[in-house]
Amino acid sequence: MIEIKNKKGGWILWSTSLFFILLIIGCSQAPEAPVLDRYQFEKPSHFPEPTYTFRNNQVHEKGFKLGRRLFNDPTLSRDGSVSCSSCHLQSHAFADTWLHPMSIGVDGREGKRNAPPLLNLAFHKEFFWDGGVTHLDFTPILAFENEVEMDIEFPEVVARIQRHPEYPRLFKEAFDVDEVTGPFVLHALSQFMLLMVSADSKYDRYIKGDSKALTSLELDGLKLFRQHCESCHQEPLFTDLSYRNNGAQRTITDFGREIVTERMQDRGKFKVPSLRNIEVTSPYMHNARFETLRQVLDHYTDGVTEQVTIDPKVFANGKPVIVLSSDEKEKIIAFLKTLTDPGFLSNPIFFNTND
Amino acid sequence: MPCKNQLSKMKKFKSLQYIISALLLSVSLWSCQESENPDLNETGEMIVKFDNYVGNRPLVLDPTGSTNYRYTLPNGQEFNITRFGYYISHIKLEGPNGEVFVDPMLASAAEIKGYYRVDQSDPSTFEIRLKDIPAGQYNKISFNLGVKEDGIVEGAVAGILDRAAGGWFWNWNSGFIHYMFEGHSPASERVQGELRNRIRLHLGGWKNISPTDGTPQRFFDNNVTISLPFDATVRVNKTMRPSPHIHMDALQVIGQANFAIDNNIHTPLEGRPFAQRLSDAFVVDHTHQ
């Protein structure tokens, strides 16, 4: 046994233990989270490569916070009544509340399609239900200028920001620009939206190796989901990013994808939505037709009818393709609820604050 | 001792002199080498001028709402023009001895390069000044009429491609209006807000999507490469700045259109027949050396 009594020995003990402490700290942090920057975009390990042009717009704290402020600012609508956050609420995965199946824009104008949730946008190439917008940066332009949303020309949005007592300084700090211009307004908003990454649900923990994350009921649901739903709602994004007619409209009045592709083969098709956080984004479908997940599954098994562009994966040979018992539906719904990501829905970095 | 000291100082001074002269000599030799091939780095400028016409009459804008109809289509329909212009990009010059100049392109949030817009309401946009052209002879220009994929896939970018700065951008179907023609015609019953007899031809579209399932093409790329020979070969160098004058005839683009029907073009597919006539609308009329 070694006894260390003198000063020198004490120093050795101190430095050696410090060395090991540092080693342990270093080791324990290195594999999980090397540097914790809450305002940096991190691709979840089980996700595909993002498609956003980060080379032009790297997310950083000041840009993100500026985007957050713009996102919550109602003065950027025509009459100062509506902000992005009016219809995109964090507690609903940045979809609108069920009280507004169609969102309400300026002058109480009702929208034509259900406000979609905003999440994992860095992995999408096309936006909105019809996919007409081809870059995340361009999405706010449509929301600003749409007469049933914010009804304001984008040049006027930028002019208001230029006249604002604080925004010009914040843009200077975030982007080192002397004048606020359109692309930097859009970059700030993109930075805010890019960090809306939802990848920490019970499902994700299961996929990443925690075999106890899902109950046996939920696992049964996952199995059934992969059998009946996966071909369109592909993991891990839970959408294959395609456009399909799932029969959500009884008669097709909204032409959807056809409006942008100008081909009647795309009539009534809409982008396959992600199912992440689906528990909190009711009502469902572009036309907000269904309030509950059970109604959605009942539609697939019993409600789909023949239509000119009906997707062969949901309707073929004169009948619905998907056959599920009531019990199986409940299992699938149990699984779908494991896609809820509480950390995302309550992450304080998205809170409306000017800090 | 002082003498010896001086001597050594002188020696030092002399060696310093040698070093300096050797240095100077090498520098001058090196610079001589440079000036032996003056053409290698010599560059010049060219000013490409766009003159817009309706048939053989200069294109003149009237105020929005005007009922003064200056022009007539071949079918007899009268019309005027209230807004007019087009995007130009990817300019390239070529010469008879293999000279090539490609105008550099850049699209970013801070700045753009190589994108131009001839806007009839702003005479300063009628001339495109090309810089850093290698000295030599040139007899051909080509350019893209419109904004290609490379101006869209980078996301939000600056200048004339910034929607907030007046960029002609479609918000609902991302892309730019390559060729903008707005006016009035008594033949059109189209109403736009307070405006009557409206004609709006917005030609755009930047991608062709061909599905693999045998169904028809989605979207339409209406960018058009326009290649124009000069009427004469011109010389570019430090002192010579030639200027080709390009004439654009809007009647060629309208073609056989009927303003009673074709008065509200806002999508790639609708714009396609007009876009296919664009290359016939441009010609190098003359060149100033």
Interface residues (C-beta under 8 A of the other chain):
Chain A: T53 N56 N57 G132 V133 T134 H135 L136 D137 F138 I141 L142 E145 N146 F154 P155 V157 V158 F175 V177 T181 G182 P183 F184 V185 L186 H187 S190 I259 V260 T261 E262 R263 Q265 D266
Chain B: S108 A109 A110 I152 V153 E154 G155 A156 V157 A158 D162 R163 A164 A165 G166 G167 F169 N171 W172 N173 S174 G175 I209 T215 P216 Q217 R218 F219 F220 T267 P268 L269 E270
